[in-house]
Amino acid sequence: KEYIIKPLSMLDIKKLNIEKKKIKKDDDIAVYDFSFYTLLAVIKKWNPEAKDLTVDQFEEMIDVDDFERVQKAIVQISGLKKYFK
């Protein structure tokens, strides 16, 4: 499936940062989940047909072999490259 990806606004980044700060740094599962939550937030912003897509459904759509390519494209285009340090 193809989705439109565009840069996020500063308000979008702020909201993601607020959610990110709720995660304990040593909680590997929460950090993993937040990565997908963030990527999905970018997709949902520009693709109304994805508004009901859950994180689990999104994870199921991505093969482990494709994850790096998908993540890199979304992070680069959305402006999250610095955010994902």
C-alpha positions as CSV (number, residue, x, y, z in Angstrom):
1,K,0.0,0.0,0.0
2,E,1.2,3.5,-0.8
3,Y,0.7,6.5,1.5
4,I,1.3,10.2,1.1
5,I,4.0,11.5,3.4
6,K,4.7,15.2,4.0
7,P,6.6,17.2,6.6
8,L,5.0,17.5,10.0
9,S,4.3,20.8,11.6
10,M,6.0,22.0,14.8
11,L,2.8,21.3,16.7
12,D,2.9,17.7,15.5
13,I,6.5,17.4,16.7
14,K,5.5,18.9,20.1
15,K,2.7,16.4,20.5
16,L,4.9,13.5,19.7
17,N,7.6,14.8,22.1
18,I,5.0,15.0,24.9
19,E,4.1,11.4,24.3
20,K,7.8,10.4,24.1
21,K,8.6,11.9,27.4
22,K,6.1,9.6,29.1
23,I,8.2,6.6,28.2
24,K,10.8,5.3,30.6
25,K,14.2,5.0,28.8
26,D,14.7,1.5,30.0
27,D,11.4,0.2,28.7
28,D,12.5,-1.4,25.5
29,I,9.0,-2.5,24.5
30,A,7.5,1.0,25.0
31,V,10.4,2.6,22.9
32,Y,9.8,0.0,20.2
33,D,6.0,0.7,20.2
34,F,6.6,4.5,20.2
35,S,8.7,4.1,17.0
36,F,5.7,2.6,15.2
37,Y,3.3,5.0,16.9
38,T,5.3,7.9,15.5
39,L,5.5,6.5,12.0
40,L,1.8,5.8,12.0
41,A,1.1,9.3,13.2
42,V,2.8,10.6,10.1
43,I,0.8,8.3,7.8
44,K,-2.5,9.2,9.5
45,K,-1.9,12.9,9.2
46,W,-1.9,12.8,5.4
47,N,-4.0,9.7,4.7
48,P,-7.6,9.9,6.0
49,E,-8.3,6.3,4.9
50,A,-5.7,5.2,7.5
51,K,-7.4,7.0,10.5
52,D,-8.6,3.7,12.0
53,L,-5.3,1.8,11.4
54,T,-3.9,0.6,14.7
55,V,-0.2,0.2,15.6
56,D,-0.6,-3.6,15.6
57,Q,-2.1,-3.5,12.1
58,F,0.6,-1.2,10.9
59,E,3.3,-3.4,12.3
60,E,1.7,-6.4,10.6
61,M,1.9,-4.6,7.2
62,I,5.7,-4.2,7.4
63,D,8.0,-7.1,6.8
64,V,11.2,-7.1,8.8
65,D,13.2,-6.9,5.6
66,D,11.4,-3.7,4.5
67,F,11.3,-2.0,7.9
68,E,14.6,-0.1,7.5
69,R,13.6,1.2,4.1
70,V,10.1,2.2,5.2
71,Q,11.3,3.9,8.4
72,K,14.1,5.8,6.6
73,A,11.6,7.1,4.0
74,I,9.0,8.2,6.5
75,V,11.6,9.8,8.8
76,Q,13.3,11.6,6.0
77,I,10.2,13.0,4.2
78,S,8.3,13.9,7.4
79,G,11.2,15.9,8.9
80,L,11.6,13.5,11.8
81,K,15.3,12.7,11.0
82,K,16.6,14.8,13.8
83,Y,13.8,13.8,16.1
84,F,14.7,10.1,15.9
85,K,18.2,10.6,17.2
